[in-house]
């Protein structure tokens, strides 16, 4: 067939297979190695330097399933905790319950992984280890430094129409969500054991004041998404337009090809 027909067929393919998604700037992909590395690095940096020092603080690694849930919840652009954290199978295919920290800010440029996590960690000023009590909000801090937590997954979502339930809900902003497993912040329990760093690691490796276990730290893949993910039941304006444009465009393209073949047969060369 002629090059013209080949081009038309390629256009049809693009219209048919184009993903039904809507991109929003700025974009932070949960599979971006730089984003993953910074999230994990910042958590471990603060975990390794708790005061008083911890004898059993585990090294934290990325978890794809937690990141998928974080992305799904962040897409709602609402500054409140996910109501499914305690429900088996609804936050992660393996872990229950799941912990969660949330940060929101505006404008877009106000977001940096390092500064968002630091804001959570700065709550340590309100936490007293000896009494295991908070004089103000400090649950974000205790979750970051919860010794038994060893997996984290985060997502950052740009919210063009604002982040609901914030003082800046009418301007474009960003919401940053991190999910944790095993979950922390159990009532009456201390976030970690005080003592010489790694002294309660057992047979595990001590790395930068953190207990590492090669089996526990393996990165796993999950062909899974939460059943409450808004993307499963909603279609954005871009998606909706594609649903209309695709069939109409295909019909018009075939009509055009038919007309060209009928009235200009010499345009087409067959091999």
C-alpha positions in Angstrom: 0.0 0.0 0.0 1.0 3.6 -0.4 2.7 5.6 2.3 -0.5 7.6 2.7 -2.4 4.5 3.7 0.3 3.5 6.1 0.1 6.9 7.8 -3.7 6.6 8.1 -3.3 3.2 9.7 -0.8 4.5 12.2 -3.1 7.3 13.2 -5.9 4.8 13.8 -3.6 2.8 16.0 -2.6 5.8 18.0 -6.2 6.8 18.6 -7.2 3.2 19.5 -4.4 2.5 21.9 -3.8 6.0 23.5 -4.2 5.6 27.3 -7.3 7.0 28.9 -5.4 9.1 31.3 -5.0 12.8 32.1 -1.5 14.1 32.9 -1.1 17.0 35.3 2.0 19.1 35.8 4.2 18.9 37.8 4.3 15.1 37.6 6.0 12.8 40.1 6.0 9.2 38.9 6.0 6.5 41.6 8.3 4.5 39.3 10.8 7.3 38.9 14.1 6.0 40.4 15.1 9.5 41.6 11.8 10.1 43.4 12.0 6.6 45.0 15.6 7.1 46.1 14.9 10.5 47.7 11.9 9.2 49.6 13.8 6.2 50.9 17.0 8.1 51.7 15.2 10.9 53.6 13.3 8.4 55.8 16.4 6.4 56.6 18.4 9.5 57.3 16.1 10.5 60.0 15.6 7.0 61.3 19.4 6.6 61.7 19.7 9.7 63.7 17.0 9.5 66.3 17.6 10.9 69.8 18.0 8.9 72.0 19.6 6.4 69.7 17.7 3.2 68.7 18.9 -0.3 69.2 16.4 -1.9 66.9 15.7 0.5 64.0 15.1 -1.3 60.7 16.4 -0.1 57.4 13.5 1.1 55.2 13.0 0.1 51.5 10.5 1.0 48.8 7.3 -0.9 48.3 5.4 -0.7 45.0 2.0 -1.7 46.5 2.2 1.0 49.2 3.1 3.5 46.5 0.1 2.4 44.3 -2.2 3.0 47.3 -0.6 6.4 48.1 -1.0 7.5 44.5 -4.6 6.4 44.4 -5.5 8.3 47.6 -3.5 11.4 46.6 -5.5 11.6 43.4 -8.5 12.7 45.5 -6.7 15.9 46.4 -8.2 16.0 49.9 -6.2 16.6 53.0 -7.4 13.8 55.2 -6.4 10.2 56.0 -7.4 7.3 54.0 -10.4 5.5 55.7 -9.2 2.1 54.5 -5.9 1.9 56.4 -7.1 -0.8 58.8 -9.1 -2.9 56.3 -7.4 -6.1 55.1 -6.6 -6.2 51.4 -7.8 -2.7 50.6 -4.4 -0.9 51.1 -2.0 -3.6 50.2 -2.2 -7.3 49.1 -0.1 -8.4 52.0 0.3 -5.8 54.7 -2.5 -4.9 57.2 -2.8 -2.4 58.7 -1.0 0.3 56.9 0.4 3.6 58.3 0.1 6.9 56.5 1.6 10.5 56.6 0.2 13.4 54.5 1.7 16.7 53.5 0.0 19.4 51.4 1.2 22.8 50.1 0.9 25.5 47.5 2.1 26.7 45.1 3.6 23.8 43.1 7.1 25.0 43.8 6.7 24.6 47.5 7.0 20.9 47.4 10.3 19.0 47.9 10.5 15.5 49.3 13.2 16.5 51.8 11.3 19.5 53.2 8.0 17.6 53.4 9.5 14.7 55.4 11.4 17.1 57.6 8.1 18.8 58.5 6.9 15.5 59.9 10.2 14.8 61.7 10.3 18.2 63.2 7.4 17.1 65.4 10.1 15.3 67.5 10.2 18.5 69.6 6.8 17.6 71.0 7.7 14.0 71.7 9.1 12.8 75.0 10.7 9.3 74.8 10.9 8.6 78.5 7.1 9.3 79.0 6.2 8.2 75.5 3.9 11.2 75.3 3.2 14.1 73.0 2.7 17.7 74.1 1.4 18.5 70.6 0.8 16.6 67.3 3.7 14.2 66.9 2.2 11.1 65.2 3.9 11.9 61.9 7.3 11.8 63.6 6.7 8.6 65.5 5.5 6.9 62.2 8.7 7.9 60.4 10.9 6.5 63.2 8.7 3.5 64.1 11.4 0.7 64.4 9.4 -2.2 63.0 8.3 -0.3 59.9 10.5 -1.3 57.0 8.5 -0.5 53.9 7.4 2.8 52.5 5.6 3.9 49.3 4.9 7.6 48.5 3.2 9.6 45.8 2.9 13.3 45.0 -0.2 14.6 43.2 -0.6 18.0 41.6 -4.1 19.4 42.3 -5.0 22.1 39.8 -8.2 22.9 41.6 -6.6 23.0 45.0 -6.3 20.5 47.9 -9.6 20.2 49.8 -9.8 20.8 53.5 -6.8 23.1 53.5 -6.5 26.9 53.9 -5.3 27.0 50.2 -8.1 24.9 48.7 -8.9 27.5 46.1 -5.4 27.6 44.5 -3.3 25.0 42.7 -1.4 22.9 45.1 0.3 19.5 45.8 -0.5 16.7 48.1 2.2 14.2 49.2 1.2 10.9 50.7 3.4 8.2 52.2 2.2 4.8 53.2 4.0 2.5 55.7 4.2 -1.2 56.6 4.3 -2.6 59.0 2.2 0.2 60.4 3.3 2.2 63.5 1.7 4.3 66.2 0.2 1.6 68.3 -1.3 2.9 71.5 0.9 2.6 74.5 4.0 1.4 72.5 7.2 3.2 72.1 8.3 3.8 68.5 11.7 2.1 69.1 13.9 0.6 71.8 16.5 3.0 73.3 20.1 1.8 73.3 23.3 1.5 71.4 22.6 1.5 67.6 22.0 -1.9 66.1 22.6 -3.7 69.5 19.2 -5.5 69.0 19.7 -6.3 65.3 20.5 -10.0 66.1 22.0 -11.7 63.1 21.1 -8.8 60.8 23.6 -6.5 59.2 24.2 -3.0 60.8 24.3 -0.3 58.2 24.5 3.4 59.2 22.8 2.6 62.6 20.0 0.6 60.9 19.3 -3.1 60.9 19.4 -4.6 57.4 18.0 -8.0 56.3 18.5 -9.0 52.6 15.3 -11.1 52.5 13.2 -8.4 54.1 14.6 -5.7 51.9 13.8 -7.4 48.6 11.8 -5.2 46.2 8.6 -6.9 45.2 6.3 -6.2 42.2 2.5 -6.3 42.6 0.0 -6.7 39.8 -2.6 -5.1 42.0 -4.5 -1.9 42.6 -6.9 -1.0 45.4 -10.6 -1.6 44.7 -11.4 2.0 45.9 -9.0 3.7 43.4 -10.9 6.6 41.8 -9.3 5.8 38.5 -11.3 2.5 38.3 -14.6 4.4 38.3 -14.0 7.9 36.9 -12.9 9.2 33.6 -11.4 12.7 33.3 -12.2 15.2 30.6 -9.3 14.0 28.4 -10.4 10.4 28.7 -14.0 11.3 28.0 -13.0 13.3 24.9 -11.0 10.3 23.6 -14.0 8.0 24.0 -15.9 10.3 21.6 -13.0 11.1 19.2 -11.8 7.6 18.7 -14.8 6.1 16.9 -15.6 9.2 15.0 -12.0 9.6 13.8 -11.9 5.9 12.7 -15.1 6.3 10.7 -13.8 9.5 9.0 -10.5 8.0 8.2 -12.0 5.0 6.5 -14.4 7.2 4.6 -11.5 9.3 3.4 -9.5 6.3 2.3 -12.6 4.9 0.4 -13.1 8.2 -1.3 -9.5 8.6 -2.3 -9.4 5.1 -3.7 -12.6 5.7 -5.7 -11.8 9.1 -7.2 -8.0 9.0 -7.3 -7.1 5.3 -7.8 -3.6 6.2 -9.1 -2.6 7.5 -5.7 -2.4 4.0 -4.4 0.3 1.5 -5.4 -0.1 -2.1 -4.3 2.8 -4.5 -4.0 
